[in-house]
Amino acid sequence: MSDADKPFILPPKDIDQYPSFSTTIDDLRLNISSLATSDTRAAQEVCQAFCVTIQEGILMGQISTDDMMVALEPFDSASHQVISDMRVGGKVLAMIRSSIAEALEATQISRPDAVPDEMWTAMFNYVAAVNGRFHDVSCFNKLIAAMPASAKAKISNDTLFTYVKTFVQSQATRDHRNPAWLWCCSKIGSALSRLGEEQRLALSASMNKFVWNARYDADTRMKTTFAWLLTQAYDTRLSGKSFTKIYKKTYGRSMDHNGYRIWQLAVAHLNSNGTLSKDAHKQVAGWNYFDSLPQRWTALAKTLSATEHPEAAIASLCDFLADIGETWHLIEGLMASHAETPCAEMLDTVANACGKLDIAMALRIAANDTKQGIQLLDVGLSGTKEAHFEKFMAYPKAESYAWRAIKAEGGTVESKMELIDLLSDKYDSSSNLSRSQRIRRARRAAAYQMALTGKVSATVLRNAIAAVTLDLDEGRWGRETHLQWAMQLVHDQVSPQAAREMRKHLEGWRHLIHSATTQNDVAQSAAMSRRSRSAGSDAFDMSYLRSTLQNDAERERDLTQSNRFR
């Protein structure tokens, strides 16, 4: 710990000069009772002097556990008559608790064995039992961080559960848009990361049972669940994968995670994994209460772009949102902000750095054409990944954006393979492409997948064969080089047996076409081919190849878990 992080406490007096604790308490009560009832400022100054004396006593080892407990509740009836304002009394008592916690922390740093475990646990139990407006979250966090492992292990699971449960219940009654709301969750989440593993597991189990079984109305249940979820997001020992599982389990219970809550979760995650420093987190999370959601997303993106490793920071944000299936909130926020105040450079920065292709495509559309971006914003994105993709591809330049994203360094191999599959399906079903254009695009899709993984997916392979044999379907000879390429592709990607079966059927089909004597026969043959294909069968019966490709395609669909291509 640096000197700047250490609590500042005045140097202690000589032991001979330190008064007895009973004298200190008597002087405090006498000074308070002699004040006018309305002189709250003077009362706080008297109590501040008392705090300094107590800190000195703890540093010198002159304060026992019993003395400390009395110091936490120092007022008699006469003192309470003077400090009748509950707000002032709460501030004074909070000041005393904070002073004692700072003294314990400073003593632990300078003399690790000077404070007995029972003194730590007594102080912690007292703080955990205080249910003020903010439940003394700062003091709670400070004690957890400073107390030794031996004292921490003596904290009962019931004490932790009662405190956190009460905190979450209290958070549910407040407006989550207030910066103090986020700050409180960050303090508690940070404290939980310092508990022992058994304590963390026991607390998590008890809290999950509580939030899922509590008898609340739907709105209160949602607020309570989210308060606990956000607190866990600040736990630095909770991996991103574990949090994603928790989120999906919670989301499955029909939680209403609006855009503001998703933003809060993103900020919490970036802080817990170290992407956002303490100062950066304070700057982002402490934005004005009235700032719009697009302004908050833009501020977060700008803060990440100013970090030491901006590409990795932005990628971390995009990965987190993709893992929980909420990428559209970032897209919507940045695009809406761009519509109000153009920031195409920021959109391009995020698009280039993020590893999720749906985000990159949408932001590039908005950055290059604000009007089209607004139209996309009005439509919104929901449903299956195929529907998501179709909305993007409705724009003229979307195809070039897609291939640009595939060729870029960013993005996962899985997301690029999936995007190529979607492009391949689009080419196969397009009525605007000529036969040669369709073949070129099919070969391009196969080539890029081979470059990425050394393999071609069942979707791309199926569409490539369909494109190459299109000439035969229409009664034409086709191109020998394309046919040889398709058969070699099947040979390498499926099996030699499938390639031989394909060659046999292709040669038989071509011979049938070549033997036709009139154009009418050719037209009838092509019509029969189209009818058979529309009825669910191929132009020629390659049963082995067809079943193999169909099984591979179904297996790929089963492996796809997300509701958007990533």
Secondary structure as GFF3:
##gff-version 3
##sequence-region A 1 566
A	DSSP	three_ten_helix	15	17	.	.	.	ID=ss1
A	DSSP	alpha_helix	21	33	.	.	.	ID=ss2
A	DSSP	alpha_helix	40	60	.	.	.	ID=ss3
A	DSSP	alpha_helix	65	72	.	.	.	ID=ss4
A	DSSP	alpha_helix	77	82	.	.	.	ID=ss5
A	DSSP	alpha_helix	86	110	.	.	.	ID=ss6
A	DSSP	alpha_helix	117	129	.	.	.	ID=ss7
A	DSSP	alpha_helix	137	146	.	.	.	ID=ss8
A	DSSP	alpha_helix	149	152	.	.	.	ID=ss9
A	DSSP	alpha_helix	157	171	.	.	.	ID=ss10
A	DSSP	alpha_helix	179	192	.	.	.	ID=ss11
A	DSSP	alpha_helix	197	213	.	.	.	ID=ss12
A	DSSP	alpha_helix	218	233	.	.	.	ID=ss13
A	DSSP	alpha_helix	240	251	.	.	.	ID=ss14
A	DSSP	alpha_helix	259	272	.	.	.	ID=ss15
A	DSSP	alpha_helix	278	285	.	.	.	ID=ss16
A	DSSP	alpha_helix	293	305	.	.	.	ID=ss17
A	DSSP	alpha_helix	310	323	.	.	.	ID=ss18
A	DSSP	alpha_helix	327	340	.	.	.	ID=ss19
A	DSSP	alpha_helix	344	353	.	.	.	ID=ss20
A	DSSP	alpha_helix	357	368	.	.	.	ID=ss21
A	DSSP	alpha_helix	370	379	.	.	.	ID=ss22
A	DSSP	alpha_helix	385	393	.	.	.	ID=ss23
A	DSSP	alpha_helix	398	407	.	.	.	ID=ss24
A	DSSP	alpha_helix	413	429	.	.	.	ID=ss25
A	DSSP	alpha_helix	435	453	.	.	.	ID=ss26
A	DSSP	alpha_helix	458	468	.	.	.	ID=ss27
A	DSSP	alpha_helix	470	473	.	.	.	ID=ss28
A	DSSP	alpha_helix	480	493	.	.	.	ID=ss29
A	DSSP	alpha_helix	496	514	.	.	.	ID=ss30
A	DSSP	alpha_helix	519	534	.	.	.	ID=ss31
A	DSSP	alpha_helix	543	559	.	.	.	ID=ss32
###
